[in-house]
Amino acid sequence: MRTFAPLALAAILTLGALAPQVVQAQSYPTKPVRLVVPYAPGGATDIIARAAAIELTKSLGQSVIVDNRAGAGGNVGSELVAKSAPDGYTMVMSASSLHGITPFLYTKLNYDPNKDLVPVIVFASFANVLALNPGVQANSVKELVALARSQPGKLTCASSGSGSTIHMSCEMFKQMLGLDITHVPYKGSGPAVADLMGGQVHMMFDNIPSAISHIRSGKLRALATTGPRRSPALPELPTMIEAGVPGYESTAWFGLAMPTGTAKEIIARMNADGQKAARAPEFVKRMTDLGYEIVGGTPEQMAAMIQDEIKRWGPIVKASGAKVD
């Protein structure tokens, strides 16, 4: 009877355990894939997820179904994906805020977005836009600052939820200028913008894609964008720096992530199809028309972008004193 040394036996057992994963990766996908959006319908994350799902469905040969799971600043949907089976059939359209802000803001999380999710591809990035309800008596950033200083605590700043880049863009604004403005969190950008247009709140540093149609129609008054350069979608607007706030810069990005433990072959396949989606003419046109800037890239590049977000937002969250239990 043939015997094996312990190390050889361990190697055989390891290969045996990996075999099903390899077979699964080679045949992937054999059924529809769920793309969880951890925010409400209508916001920037939802917009890009639905556009990406159309292109991914074409290249994967299986339906990519968008599933909105809003709540807790994106943590409800993200945790759901993090705790899903790492088989490639559940993924999340992750936002930069979930990686760079959430770990500093939430004191009690049942998952770690930077350990329990693995990066796949960043689809696009963009700046935010400082938008007001037209009833607010301010036609420039300087006028808004003067108004806020004359009425401490009276002005309200809506966000898509505590910990979003929309929220922290407002916190950065407050910190840099020493302003007393009240933060009003919503469960997603869509309902926040609805109340902003309705006059229930005064201002918002919304993502450009979810605000741009309302700005163009005159339902919102835009004062400035938050990126390092003017937005191609709103070129007439100054940046916050140009508008008189030196050093102000806030951008956001969205990309796919999968549960940790997902086979590398599956991640590589999804990245390759994500690259195709990011280059598809219809996707590019829709995204650029709405103010997104196409990114693409590798999982490693997304991982590096996550580290940049942690360095950028950690100090802002800590200085704000914001905490969510």
Secondary structure by P-SEA (a helix, b strand, c coil): cccccaaaaaaaaaaaaaaaaaaaaaacccbbbbbbcccccccaaaaaaaaaaaaaaaaacccbbbbbbccccaaaaaaaaaaccccccccccccccccccccccccccccccccccccccccbbbbbbbccccccccccaaaaaaaaaaccccbbbbccccccaaaaaaaaaaaaaccbbbbbbcccaaaaaaaaaacccccccccccccaaaaaaccccccccccccccccccccccccccccccbbbbbbbbbbccccccaaaaaaaaaaaaaaaacaaaaaaaaaabbbbbbbcaaaaaaaaaaaaaccaaaaaaaccccc
